[in-house]
């Protein structure tokens, strides 16, 4: 049986997925933001000669707006992108 590692866990919800995979535009990933917080977002990567940016999209655009941030050239992309989400569950009250 194939087991997926736990990428993110918060009270009432968990995400399972594959760590350290190539970023595929539009797929859902667990992301560590520059402030250290962790979120789950659809991603795209913008790479220009002078900078690289990670663009974070939400499926619920009525509540959560798209945002992006510059990637530090001294850090690997996988220090920001913790893994691709393959399964997510939420506890309903």
N, C-alpha and C positions, 0 to 999 in steps of 0.2 A: 504494500500500500504506500502511496506517495503522501507524505505529510508536508504541509506548508507551515513555515515558521510564523509565529505571532509577530506582526510588524508594529502594531499599535493597539493599545487597550486603554479604554476609558470606562468609567462606570456605565454599565448598560450596553456597551458596544465594543466590538473587536474587529480587527482586520487581519486577514491572513494573506500571505503573498510570497513573492520571490525577491530576496534581497539582491542587490548588485547587478541588475540587468540593464541592458542598453535602454535608454529613454526612447519610447515610442510616442510620438505626438498623438494627443487625444486619449491616451490611456490614463488610468487612475493610479496615483502613487501616494505613498506616505512621504511627506516632505518635512524636513526640519528647517524652519525659517531662521534668518540671521539672528533673531532675538532668542533663539533656543526653543521656541514653542514648536509643536508638531501639529500638522494638519493633513487632511486627505483631500487631494485635488487632482483634476485632470491637468496634464502638463504639456507645454510645448517649450522648446528651447530655441532661443534666438542667439545666433553667434555672428558677431560682426568683428572686423579686424581689431577694433579697439576695446570691445567688451563682449561678455556673454551674459545673457539675462535668462532667468527662469520665469516663465509666464504661467500663472496659476489660474485655472478656470473652475468655476463652480457649476454644478448641474442645477442648482437652485439660484438662478440669476436674479430673481426677485428679491432675495434676501442678502445674498453674498455677491459682491462685485469682483470682477477679475482684478488681479494685482500682479505685479512682477517685481523682481529685485535683481540687482547685479550679483554675479557670482565672483567671489574672490579668486583671482587667478592663481593664488598660492594654495587653494583648497581643491581637492578632487570633487567632481560632481556628485559622487556617491556619499560625500559627507553632508550633502543637502538632501539628496534623494535616497531614502532609506530602503525602498523596495517598491515593486509594483503590486498593487492590490489585486488579488485573485478571488477573494471572497470577503464579504463584510456582513456582519450580523448586528442587529440592534434589539435590545430588550424593550418590549412594549408593556406599558402599565395597563 
